[in-house]
Amino acid sequence: MALAAGCDRTQAPPPETTAAPPAATTATAPPPPEVPTSDPSAQPVQRAAPPMPPAVALGVFAPADPVAEAATGKLTIEDMAIKGENGASFVTERAAIVRGNDQYNAAARYADTMLIVPEQTVELRRVVEQTPPDKGANDAFCSTGKTGYIALAKVTEGDTDVIKLMALQGEALPAASAAGVSLCKVMSYSSNAKK
């Protein structure tokens, strides 16, 4: 009986092929970044200033009550100053935006004193420098004392914007826990300023 050629077991198996090992790859690291050097002629890095609270009101306003008339007369509210027609002026910086419901000392809220709603936005400005009115040496807002902070709120009555202004004495930022913050005056001004 003849065996088929493919079944001959006496043949040697085909030689094994050995794969060549992969070539070794060498990766070179990128060069280190340049080390910054101190260059005295280089411009310093400019950093962004912290955001400034927005102004509640800007412009010229007429006194809307006898207290405002006596304190300043017509009032001009600028970005960094508040000026009275009588020469009184206050260089200010915006300190915070608060709500009517917030307290300015342990016993009082802005809403109750300024007669505004609790949700009303109130701009709080710190007085940096002040000049008394042309007549008299007293401060326009806090009489013989120094005005520490001015609170401003704008409410709309019909087609008129009414500015509620509250002057406070004290160095501490007005808050429920602030010590030494007291009320000087509260007054109103109208956007319908008479020329």
MDAnalysis code that builds the backbone (N, CA, C; Angstrom):
import MDAnalysis as mda
import numpy as np

u = mda.Universe.empty(585, n_residues=195, atom_resindex=np.repeat(np.arange(195), 3), trajectory=True)
u.add_TopologyAttr("name", ["N", "CA", "C"] * 195)
u.add_TopologyAttr("resid", np.arange(1, 196))
u.add_TopologyAttr("resname", ["MET", "ALA", "LEU", "ALA", "ALA", "GLY", "CYS", "ASP", "ARG", "THR", "GLN", "ALA", "PRO", "PRO", "PRO", "GLU", "THR", "THR", "ALA", "ALA", "PRO", "PRO", "ALA", "ALA", "THR", "THR", "ALA", "THR", "ALA", "PRO", "PRO", "PRO", "PRO", "GLU", "VAL", "PRO", "THR", "SER", "ASP", "PRO", "SER", "ALA", "GLN", "PRO", "VAL", "GLN", "ARG", "ALA", "ALA", "PRO", "PRO", "MET", "PRO", "PRO", "ALA", "VAL", "ALA", "LEU", "GLY", "VAL", "PHE", "ALA", "PRO", "ALA", "ASP", "PRO", "VAL", "ALA", "GLU", "ALA", "ALA", "THR", "GLY", "LYS", "LEU", "THR", "ILE", "GLU", "ASP", "MET", "ALA", "ILE", "LYS", "GLY", "GLU", "ASN", "GLY", "ALA", "SER", "PHE", "VAL", "THR", "GLU", "ARG", "ALA", "ALA", "ILE", "VAL", "ARG", "GLY", "ASN", "ASP", "GLN", "TYR", "ASN", "ALA", "ALA", "ALA", "ARG", "TYR", "ALA", "ASP", "THR", "MET", "LEU", "ILE", "VAL", "PRO", "GLU", "GLN", "THR", "VAL", "GLU", "LEU", "ARG", "ARG", "VAL", "VAL", "GLU", "GLN", "THR", "PRO", "PRO", "ASP", "LYS", "GLY", "ALA", "ASN", "ASP", "ALA", "PHE", "CYS", "SER", "THR", "GLY", "LYS", "THR", "GLY", "TYR", "ILE", "ALA", "LEU", "ALA", "LYS", "VAL", "THR", "GLU", "GLY", "ASP", "THR", "ASP", "VAL", "ILE", "LYS", "LEU", "MET", "ALA", "LEU", "GLN", "GLY", "GLU", "ALA", "LEU", "PRO", "ALA", "ALA", "SER", "ALA", "ALA", "GLY", "VAL", "SER", "LEU", "CYS", "LYS", "VAL", "MET", "SER", "TYR", "SER", "SER", "ASN", "ALA", "LYS", "LYS"])
u.atoms.positions = np.array([
    [0.843, -1.156, 0.000],
    [0.000, 0.000, 0.000],
    [0.885, 1.213, 0.000],
    [0.577, 2.089, -0.901],
    [1.438, 3.259, -1.039],
    [0.882, 4.413, -0.224],
    [1.749, 5.095, 0.377],
    [1.337, 6.282, 1.164],
    [1.362, 7.498, 0.264],
    [0.469, 8.298, 0.495],
    [0.441, 9.527, -0.285],
    [1.650, 10.360, 0.059],
    [2.081, 11.134, -0.903],
    [3.291, 11.906, -0.689],
    [3.135, 12.900, 0.446],
    [1.970, 13.376, 0.643],
    [1.771, 14.397, 1.681],
    [1.779, 13.798, 3.055],
    [1.706, 12.484, 3.171],
    [1.613, 11.893, 4.496],
    [2.915, 11.256, 4.906],
    [3.938, 11.494, 4.152],
    [5.202, 10.865, 4.495],
    [5.736, 11.485, 5.758],
    [5.853, 10.646, 6.765],
    [6.259, 11.165, 8.073],
    [7.774, 11.196, 8.177],
    [8.446, 10.735, 7.229],
    [9.894, 10.718, 7.343],
    [10.494, 12.029, 6.887],
    [9.718, 12.858, 6.298],
    [10.260, 14.147, 5.855],
    [10.474, 15.034, 7.069],
    [11.473, 15.824, 6.998],
    [11.762, 16.743, 8.106],
    [10.795, 17.916, 8.045],
    [10.422, 18.353, 9.151],
    [9.520, 19.515, 9.160],
    [10.216, 20.708, 8.554],
    [9.452, 21.626, 8.014],
    [10.095, 22.811, 7.421],
    [10.894, 23.563, 8.477],
    [11.987, 24.137, 8.073],
    [12.811, 24.845, 9.070],
    [12.032, 26.018, 9.684],
    [12.238, 26.224, 10.977],
    [11.549, 27.331, 11.647],
    [12.213, 28.621, 11.240],
    [11.377, 29.575, 11.008],
    [11.940, 30.875, 10.678],
    [11.977, 31.694, 11.946],
    [13.089, 32.220, 12.213],
    [13.189, 33.041, 13.417],
    [13.145, 34.493, 12.987],
    [12.244, 35.199, 13.612],
    [12.106, 36.620, 13.279],
    [13.240, 37.379, 13.926],
    [13.725, 38.334, 13.218],
    [14.806, 39.144, 13.766],
    [14.230, 40.050, 14.858],
    [14.961, 40.187, 15.929],
    [14.438, 41.075, 16.976],
    [14.283, 42.481, 16.426],
    [13.265, 43.198, 16.938],
    [13.068, 44.552, 16.417],
    [14.296, 45.401, 16.719],
    [14.548, 46.268, 15.816],
    [15.701, 47.139, 15.999],
    [15.446, 48.022, 17.211],
    [16.454, 48.219, 18.002],
    [16.309, 49.057, 19.190],
    [16.095, 50.492, 18.748],
    [15.047, 51.110, 19.330],
    [14.780, 52.513, 18.983],
    [15.252, 53.387, 20.123],
    [15.851, 54.428, 19.761],
    [16.299, 55.354, 20.792],
    [15.547, 56.656, 20.606],
    [14.906, 57.102, 21.677],
    [14.170, 58.371, 21.627],
    [14.973, 59.398, 22.387],
    [15.127, 60.506, 21.783],
    [15.844, 61.565, 22.471],
    [14.819, 62.553, 23.028],
    [15.019, 62.895, 24.264],
    [14.108, 63.834, 24.921],
    [14.317, 65.220, 24.330],
    [13.236, 65.982, 24.253],
    [13.418, 67.344, 23.738],
    [14.292, 68.146, 24.708],
    [14.955, 69.142, 24.199],
    [15.823, 69.913, 25.089],
    [14.959, 70.640, 26.130],
    [15.501, 70.850, 27.318],
    [14.713, 71.534, 28.352],
    [14.398, 72.958, 27.910],
    [13.250, 73.479, 28.382],
    [12.917, 74.844, 27.992],
    [13.953, 75.812, 28.540],
    [14.014, 76.940, 27.875],
    [14.983, 77.926, 28.330],
    [14.606, 78.401, 29.717],
    [15.590, 78.545, 30.540],
    [15.350, 79.042, 31.888],
    [15.223, 80.556, 31.791],
    [14.083, 81.099, 32.313],
    [13.941, 82.550, 32.199],
    [15.031, 83.250, 33.006],
    [15.507, 84.307, 32.435],
    [16.521, 85.081, 33.136],
    [15.920, 86.427, 33.502],
    [16.473, 87.035, 34.473],
    [15.986, 88.333, 34.918],
    [16.585, 89.390, 34.015],
    [15.718, 90.059, 33.284],
    [16.167, 91.108, 32.380],
    [15.650, 92.437, 32.915],
    [16.527, 93.285, 33.432],
    [16.046, 94.527, 34.033],
    [15.369, 95.457, 33.035],
    [15.632, 95.281, 31.743],
    [15.003, 96.161, 30.758],
    [13.633, 95.653, 30.319],
    [13.265, 94.423, 30.725],
    [11.968, 93.858, 30.325],
    [10.846, 94.547, 31.090],
    [9.697, 94.685, 30.443],
    [8.534, 95.306, 31.075],
    [7.954, 94.363, 32.118],
    [7.512, 94.887, 33.269],
    [6.888, 94.010, 34.268],
    [5.557, 93.478, 33.764],
    [5.157, 92.351, 34.296],
    [3.889, 91.747, 33.908],
    [2.754, 92.580, 34.505],
    [1.784, 92.926, 33.691],
    [0.636, 93.693, 34.168],
    [-0.422, 92.731, 34.669],
    [-0.879, 92.928, 35.884],
    [-1.919, 92.076, 36.454],
    [-3.238, 92.816, 36.405],
    [-4.303, 92.056, 36.234],
    [-5.629, 92.661, 36.179],
    [-6.026, 93.141, 37.568],
    [-6.629, 94.314, 37.604],
    [-7.123, 94.844, 38.877],
    [-8.393, 94.098, 39.251],
    [-8.689, 94.009, 40.550],
    [-9.939, 93.353, 40.924],
    [-11.116, 94.126, 40.354],
    [-12.206, 93.458, 40.029],
    [-13.319, 94.165, 39.418],
    [-13.895, 95.202, 40.372],
    [-14.254, 96.343, 39.800],
    [-14.834, 97.409, 40.594],
    [-16.355, 97.280, 40.543],
    [-17.020, 97.420, 41.692],
    [-18.480, 97.352, 41.665],
    [-19.043, 98.427, 40.739],
    [-20.118, 98.130, 40.018],
    [-20.677, 99.121, 39.089],
    [-21.347, 100.269, 39.835],
    [-21.370, 101.438, 39.188],
    [-22.038, 102.601, 39.767],
    [-23.556, 102.399, 39.686],
    [-24.245, 102.767, 40.741],
    [-25.708, 102.688, 40.755],
    [-26.300, 103.858, 39.972],
    [-25.666, 105.028, 40.112],
    [-26.165, 106.216, 39.427],
    [-25.030, 107.188, 39.170],
    [-25.081, 107.845, 38.022],
    [-24.143, 108.897, 37.666],
    [-24.954, 110.032, 37.060],
    [-24.547, 111.266, 37.278],
    [-25.244, 112.397, 36.685],
    [-25.517, 113.503, 37.687],
    [-26.391, 114.425, 37.267],
    [-26.755, 115.579, 38.085],
    [-28.170, 115.376, 38.592],
    [-28.359, 115.625, 39.883],
    [-29.653, 115.387, 40.521],
    [-30.039, 116.586, 41.390],
    [-31.311, 116.925, 41.376],
    [-31.837, 118.038, 42.166],
    [-32.244, 117.538, 43.545],
    [-32.107, 118.372, 44.573],
    [-32.560, 117.965, 45.898],
    [-34.066, 117.724, 45.881],
    [-34.500, 116.630, 46.503],
    [-35.919, 116.276, 46.504],
    [-36.539, 116.403, 47.891],
    [-35.745, 116.845, 48.862],
    [-36.286, 117.068, 50.204],
    [-35.461, 118.161, 50.888],
    [-35.968, 118.734, 51.974],
    [-35.248, 119.831, 52.645],
    [-33.857, 119.439, 53.166],
    [-33.679, 118.192, 53.578],
    [-32.366, 117.755, 54.082],
    [-31.338, 117.815, 52.950],
    [-31.707, 117.339, 51.769],
    [-30.796, 117.374, 50.618],
    [-30.506, 118.811, 50.193],
    [-31.510, 119.652, 50.216],
    [-31.335, 121.069, 49.856],
    [-30.329, 121.725, 50.799],
    [-30.465, 121.483, 52.090],
    [-29.569, 122.092, 53.075],
    [-28.164, 121.493, 53.022],
    [-28.056, 120.200, 52.730],
    [-26.750, 119.522, 52.747],
    [-25.877, 119.901, 51.568],
    [-26.447, 119.892, 50.346],
    [-25.616, 120.093, 49.151],
    [-26.245, 120.967, 48.084],
    [-27.575, 121.092, 48.056],
    [-28.212, 121.665, 46.885],
    [-28.131, 120.634, 45.767],
    [-28.018, 121.095, 44.533],
    [-27.906, 120.164, 43.405],
    [-26.687, 119.272, 43.606],
    [-26.817, 117.985, 43.263],
    [-25.754, 117.012, 43.516],
    [-25.274, 116.404, 42.198],
    [-23.959, 116.347, 42.029],
    [-23.360, 115.698, 40.861],
    [-22.649, 114.440, 41.342],
    [-23.073, 113.297, 40.795],
    [-22.451, 112.013, 41.150],
    [-21.583, 111.583, 39.972],
    [-20.286, 111.476, 40.228],
    [-19.327, 111.054, 39.215],
    [-18.785, 109.678, 39.583],
    [-17.923, 109.186, 38.720],
    [-17.343, 107.864, 38.931],
    [-16.623, 107.753, 40.275],
    [-15.828, 108.740, 40.609],
    [-15.009, 108.681, 41.824],
    [-15.214, 109.905, 42.714],
    [-16.315, 110.612, 42.550],
    [-16.556, 111.801, 43.361],
    [-18.045, 112.104, 43.439],
    [-18.410, 112.795, 44.510],
    [-19.768, 113.307, 44.697],
    [-19.601, 114.770, 45.086],
    [-20.262, 115.672, 44.331],
    [-20.067, 117.103, 44.534],
    [-21.405, 117.801, 44.715],
    [-21.436, 118.696, 45.693],
    [-22.620, 119.500, 45.936],
    [-22.504, 120.854, 45.270],
    [-23.648, 121.443, 44.953],
    [-23.685, 122.768, 44.346],
    [-23.103, 123.816, 45.298],
    [-23.138, 123.538, 46.611],
    [-22.648, 124.476, 47.616],
    [-21.144, 124.376, 47.865],
    [-20.426, 123.614, 47.047],
    [-18.977, 123.489, 47.189],
    [-18.524, 122.248, 47.953],
    [-19.437, 121.579, 48.615],
    [-19.072, 120.344, 49.316],
    [-18.664, 119.295, 48.286],
    [-17.590, 118.592, 48.561],
    [-17.186, 117.523, 47.633],
    [-16.577, 116.366, 48.407],
    [-16.756, 115.179, 47.823],
    [-16.290, 113.939, 48.435],
    [-15.592, 113.114, 47.366],
    [-14.303, 112.877, 47.540],
    [-13.586, 111.939, 46.671],
    [-13.901, 110.563, 47.234],
    [-14.412, 109.679, 46.375],
    [-14.876, 108.377, 46.852],
    [-14.255, 107.240, 46.067],
    [-14.340, 106.054, 46.647],
    [-14.019, 104.832, 45.919],
    [-15.127, 103.831, 46.219],
    [-15.522, 103.086, 45.201],
    [-16.590, 102.109, 45.397],
    [-16.073, 100.969, 46.257],
    [-16.801, 100.707, 47.341],
    [-16.363, 99.678, 48.289],
    [-17.100, 98.365, 48.102],
    [-18.408, 98.422, 47.816],
    [-19.186, 97.178, 47.722],
    [-20.555, 97.469, 47.131],
    [-21.174, 96.396, 46.664],
    [-22.593, 96.424, 46.297],
    [-23.293, 95.548, 47.324],
    [-24.279, 96.128, 47.997],
    [-25.043, 95.395, 49.003],
    [-26.521, 95.453, 48.614],
    [-27.363, 94.858, 49.419],
    [-28.815, 94.866, 49.185],
    [-29.490, 95.622, 50.320],
    [-30.694, 96.088, 50.057],
    [-31.453, 96.798, 51.071],
    [-31.631, 95.996, 52.339],
    [-31.692, 94.685, 52.202],
    [-31.906, 93.814, 53.352],
    [-30.665, 93.671, 54.239],
    [-29.490, 94.092, 53.734],
    [-28.257, 93.986, 54.516],
    [-28.231, 95.028, 55.627],
    [-27.523, 94.697, 56.684],
    [-27.381, 95.616, 57.803],
    [-26.121, 96.454, 57.629],
    [-26.193, 97.734, 58.038],
    [-24.992, 98.569, 58.015],
    [-24.381, 98.701, 59.413],
    [-25.126, 98.317, 60.432],
    [-24.589, 98.127, 61.784],
    [-25.454, 97.058, 62.457],
    [-25.203, 96.778, 63.706],
    [-25.892, 95.668, 64.378],
    [-27.387, 95.903, 64.530],
    [-27.830, 97.160, 64.445],
    [-29.226, 97.461, 64.743],
    [-30.060, 97.933, 63.562],
    [-29.469, 98.154, 62.379],
    [-30.246, 98.775, 61.298],
    [-29.901, 98.210, 59.921],
    [-30.939, 98.182, 59.067],
    [-30.786, 97.730, 57.673],
    [-30.890, 98.933, 56.741],
    [-30.264, 98.837, 55.571],
    [-30.360, 99.895, 54.566],
    [-31.819, 100.129, 54.175],
    [-32.585, 99.065, 53.970],
    [-33.969, 99.185, 53.504],
    [-34.813, 100.010, 54.464],
    [-34.667, 99.775, 55.748],
    [-35.474, 100.487, 56.737],
    [-35.107, 101.964, 56.803],
    [-33.833, 102.265, 56.724],
    [-33.373, 103.647, 56.857],
    [-33.584, 104.442, 55.574],
    [-33.328, 103.835, 54.415],
    [-33.441, 104.533, 53.136],
    [-34.843, 104.457, 52.539],
    [-35.724, 103.689, 53.157],
    [-37.094, 103.476, 52.663],
    [-37.086, 102.899, 51.246],
    [-36.391, 101.766, 51.122],
    [-36.315, 101.031, 49.857],
    [-36.701, 99.584, 50.124],
    [-36.954, 98.824, 49.051],
    [-37.321, 97.418, 49.211],
    [-36.080, 96.604, 49.577],
    [-36.253, 95.476, 50.281],
    [-35.101, 94.673, 50.706],
    [-34.220, 94.186, 49.564],
    [-34.782, 93.987, 48.359],
    [-34.005, 93.474, 47.220],
    [-33.240, 94.574, 46.497],
    [-33.449, 95.825, 46.855],
    [-32.853, 96.966, 46.152],
    [-31.320, 96.922, 46.217],
    [-30.679, 97.198, 45.092],
    [-29.223, 97.294, 45.025],
    [-28.780, 98.608, 45.660],
    [-27.751, 98.526, 46.498],
    [-27.201, 99.711, 47.160],
    [-25.698, 99.741, 46.897],
    [-25.235, 100.861, 46.376],
    [-23.795, 101.043, 46.146],
    [-23.198, 101.693, 47.388],
    [-22.141, 101.101, 47.889],
    [-21.473, 101.614, 49.080],
    [-20.134, 102.200, 48.663],
    [-19.941, 103.490, 48.956],
    [-18.689, 104.166, 48.614],
    [-17.962, 104.611, 49.882],
    [-16.661, 104.397, 49.889],
    [-15.835, 104.891, 50.992],
    [-15.376, 106.296, 50.649],
    [-15.453, 107.210, 51.608],
    [-15.004, 108.580, 51.398],
    [-13.508, 108.640, 51.669],
    [-12.757, 109.024, 50.640],
    [-11.300, 109.092, 50.733],
    [-10.866, 110.482, 51.198],
    [-11.538, 111.491, 50.679],
    [-11.200, 112.873, 50.995],
    [-12.465, 113.701, 50.870],
    [-12.593, 114.726, 51.699],
    [-13.785, 115.559, 51.620],
    [-13.434, 117.025, 51.810],
    [-14.263, 117.870, 51.184],
    [-14.120, 119.314, 51.282],
    [-15.445, 119.849, 51.800],
    [-15.421, 120.708, 52.828],
    [-16.683, 121.229, 53.349],
    [-17.337, 122.202, 52.368],
    [-18.602, 122.529, 52.580],
    [-19.271, 123.514, 51.724],
    [-18.555, 124.862, 51.792],
    [-18.836, 125.729, 50.805],
    [-18.204, 127.047, 50.756],
    [-18.480, 127.856, 52.016],
    [-19.695, 127.751, 52.545],
    [-20.064, 128.496, 53.749],
    [-20.053, 127.540, 54.933],
    [-19.204, 127.837, 55.918],
    [-19.155, 126.995, 57.110],
    [-18.092, 125.926, 56.982],
    [-17.604, 125.484, 58.120],
    [-16.535, 124.478, 58.135],
    [-17.065, 123.082, 58.388],
    [-18.385, 122.934, 58.533],
    [-18.948, 121.622, 58.825],
    [-19.026, 120.763, 57.572],
    [-18.954, 119.473, 57.767],
    [-19.159, 118.502, 56.690],
    [-20.622, 118.598, 56.245],
    [-20.849, 118.508, 54.959],
    [-22.214, 118.622, 54.434],
    [-23.115, 117.489, 54.911],
    [-22.554, 116.308, 55.129],
    [-23.382, 115.157, 55.481],
    [-23.345, 114.813, 56.965],
    [-22.190, 114.889, 57.595],
    [-22.072, 114.465, 58.993],
    [-21.735, 115.613, 59.937],
    [-22.116, 116.827, 59.597],
    [-21.930, 118.026, 60.434],
    [-20.493, 118.169, 60.897],
    [-20.245, 118.057, 62.215],
    [-18.892, 118.270, 62.727],
    [-18.009, 117.039, 62.582],
    [-18.578, 115.892, 62.284],
    [-17.785, 114.674, 62.114],
    [-17.395, 114.464, 60.663],
    [-16.636, 113.405, 60.431],
    [-16.202, 113.051, 59.068],
    [-17.109, 111.971, 58.500],
    [-17.514, 112.135, 57.257],
    [-18.288, 111.106, 56.581],
    [-17.347, 109.960, 56.231],
    [-17.686, 108.756, 56.679],
    [-16.847, 107.593, 56.385],
    [-17.286, 106.868, 55.125],
    [-18.619, 106.711, 54.962],
    [-19.170, 105.988, 53.813],
    [-20.441, 106.676, 53.336],
    [-20.709, 106.528, 52.046],
    [-21.948, 107.024, 51.439],
    [-22.613, 105.845, 50.747],
    [-23.898, 105.645, 51.049],
    [-24.676, 104.580, 50.398],
    [-25.632, 105.235, 49.411],
    [-25.708, 104.664, 48.193],
    [-26.567, 105.203, 47.135],
    [-27.486, 104.112, 46.603],
    [-28.756, 104.460, 46.435],
    [-29.712, 103.550, 45.798],
    [-30.527, 104.365, 44.804],
    [-30.846, 103.763, 43.666],
    [-31.650, 104.447, 42.656],
    [-32.975, 103.713, 42.518],
    [-34.069, 104.444, 42.721],
    [-35.402, 103.882, 42.533],
    [-36.122, 104.729, 41.490],
    [-37.033, 104.107, 40.772],
    [-37.775, 104.821, 39.742],
    [-39.184, 105.093, 40.231],
    [-39.573, 106.333, 40.142],
    [-40.929, 106.750, 40.507],
    [-41.520, 107.434, 39.286],
    [-42.397, 106.720, 38.570],
    [-42.942, 107.242, 37.313],
    [-41.830, 107.321, 36.289],
    [-41.603, 108.526, 35.726],
    [-40.517, 108.695, 34.753],
    [-39.312, 109.395, 35.385],
    [-39.263, 109.382, 36.705],
    [-38.185, 110.060, 37.429],
    [-37.341, 109.051, 38.197],
    [-36.022, 109.202, 38.090],
    [-35.117, 108.417, 38.917],
    [-34.887, 109.190, 40.206],
    [-35.065, 108.517, 41.322],
    [-34.825, 109.127, 42.627],
    [-33.611, 108.450, 43.250],
    [-32.639, 109.265, 43.651],
    [-31.441, 108.762, 44.305],
    [-31.637, 108.910, 45.801],
    [-31.543, 107.790, 46.499],
    [-31.582, 107.805, 47.959],
    [-30.129, 107.769, 48.418],
    [-29.743, 108.751, 49.223],
    [-28.368, 108.846, 49.697],
    [-28.361, 108.775, 51.217],
    [-27.480, 107.954, 51.743],
    [-27.332, 107.814, 53.184],
    [-25.862, 108.018, 53.527],
    [-25.595, 108.940, 54.461],
    [-24.226, 109.209, 54.899],
    [-23.992, 108.531, 56.244],
    [-22.843, 107.870, 56.347],
    [-22.497, 107.130, 57.567],
    [-21.160, 107.599, 58.115],
    [-21.052, 107.608, 59.439],
    [-19.798, 107.892, 60.105],
    [-19.165, 106.570, 60.528],
    [-17.842, 106.570, 60.617],
    [-17.133, 105.373, 61.073],
    [-16.119, 104.921, 60.042],
    [-15.061, 104.300, 60.525],
    [-13.991, 103.836, 59.639],
    [-14.229, 102.415, 59.133],
    [-14.958, 101.601, 59.908],
    [-15.176, 100.199, 59.526],
    [-16.146, 100.115, 58.355],
    [-15.960, 99.101, 57.513],
    [-16.888, 98.850, 56.416],
    [-18.257, 98.529, 57.012],
    [-19.295, 99.290, 56.662],
    [-20.619, 99.056, 57.251],
    [-21.097, 97.620, 57.037],
    [-21.478, 96.976, 58.130],
    [-21.968, 95.597, 58.121],
    [-22.597, 95.325, 59.476],
    [-23.267, 94.189, 59.601],
    [-23.928, 93.836, 60.861],
    [-22.940, 93.768, 62.018],
    [-21.709, 93.364, 61.739],
    [-20.716, 93.210, 62.807],
    [-19.797, 94.421, 62.944],
    [-20.040, 95.483, 62.165],
    [-19.152, 96.647, 62.194],
    [-19.319, 97.433, 63.484],
    [-18.204, 97.826, 64.046],
    [-18.235, 98.635, 65.273],
    [-18.047, 100.103, 64.906],
    [-18.782, 100.970, 65.562],
    [-18.600, 102.411, 65.388],
    [-19.224, 103.004, 64.148],
    [-20.100, 102.282, 63.452],
    [-20.771, 102.831, 62.273],
    [-22.101, 103.427, 62.713],
    [-22.291, 104.716, 62.424],
    [-23.542, 105.375, 62.812],
    [-24.081, 106.218, 61.667],
    [-25.377, 106.442, 61.693],
    [-26.076, 107.196, 60.651],
    [-25.915, 108.692, 60.871],
    [-25.614, 109.424, 59.791],
    [-25.579, 110.889, 59.854],
    [-26.867, 111.467, 59.288],
    [-27.102, 111.258, 57.989],
    [-28.277, 111.810, 57.315],
    [-28.754, 110.865, 56.228],
    [-30.034, 110.979, 55.920],
    [-30.635, 110.304, 54.771],
    [-31.347, 111.375, 53.971],
    [-31.160, 111.377, 52.659],
    [-31.786, 112.394, 51.815],
    [-32.095, 111.827, 50.443],
    [-32.891, 112.555, 49.660],
    [-33.294, 112.108, 48.327],
    [-32.991, 113.192, 47.302],
    [-32.647, 112.738, 46.097],
    [-32.376, 113.637, 44.964],
    [-33.145, 113.106, 43.759],
    [-33.547, 114.004, 42.877],
    [-34.360, 113.635, 41.723],
    [-33.604, 113.864, 40.425],
    [-33.852, 112.993, 39.423],
    [-33.216, 113.161, 38.116],
    [-33.786, 114.343, 37.345],
    [-34.929, 114.861, 37.768],
    [-35.518, 116.031, 37.118],
    [-34.885, 117.290, 37.696],
    [-33.571, 117.415, 37.455],
    [-32.824, 118.546, 38.004],
    [-33.247, 119.823, 37.301],
    [-33.598, 120.815, 38.080],
    [-33.976, 122.111, 37.523],
    [-32.703, 122.856, 37.171],
    [-32.692, 123.446, 35.995],
    [-31.500, 124.167, 35.527],
    [-31.408, 125.512, 36.201],
])
